Amino acid sequence: MSIKIFQDKIFPQHISDLMNLMHMMVFNGTDGEEKWDTYLTLLQKEYVALGLAQYYQCDHCVDSHSKSLLRLDKAHKDALSRNVNAIVLFLRIDTRAVSGSEKDHWVNAWKRFATRIAHESNDDAAPYLIGLAIGIARNDDFLMEFCGAEVKRILAEQGIPMREAIGELESVVIFMKAAASKNRVAGKLEHLLEG
């Protein structure tokens, strides 16, 4: 397999191979032999993966998905890291812990911010896909409903089947949760075994 998801020598090779295969299936819609229909673009999935990598604070994943995005979209290099960082910072606010007026202010500020990000990335869905993915990852009902409604509207306008697109997004979330969980502790486990 051409991509190496995990960089350590602890993880069993057969499981690492399985994760590499899952990466190909989730991001490219293929296992190398068979190909499946995809509903989100590779660029959208990489934006979501980078957002989740930053949310999970996994340096290896941030580096890997930043490089993938730059290969796909060199024109937006500066906006890329600035915007995805800002999106994740914005989404770290748990709206369940704020007052109603603070939540209203958050919603209005997010809509202005998301409009700017959508314009800079040439993708109306990108900020809301990242928001929905983070909502799914942390089981945040508000983010799932709020961002999900916008994703549903945008995808409907583009004629993209919602169920299939959300299934694809959920696959990215599940993959990133597993990969980031592993990669964040790899160095610590190596250090543990050295001592």
Secondary structure, 3 states (H helix, E strand, C coil): CCCCCCCCCCCCHHHHHHHHHHHHHHHHCECCCCECCCCCCHHHHHHHHHHHHHHHCCHHHHHHHHHHHHHHCHHHHHHHHHHHHHHHHHHCCCHHHCCHHHHHHHHHHHHHHHHHHHHHHCCCCHHHHHHHHHHHHCCCHHHHHHHHHHHHHHHHHCCCCHHHHHHHHHHHHHHHHHHHHHHHHHHHHHHHHHC
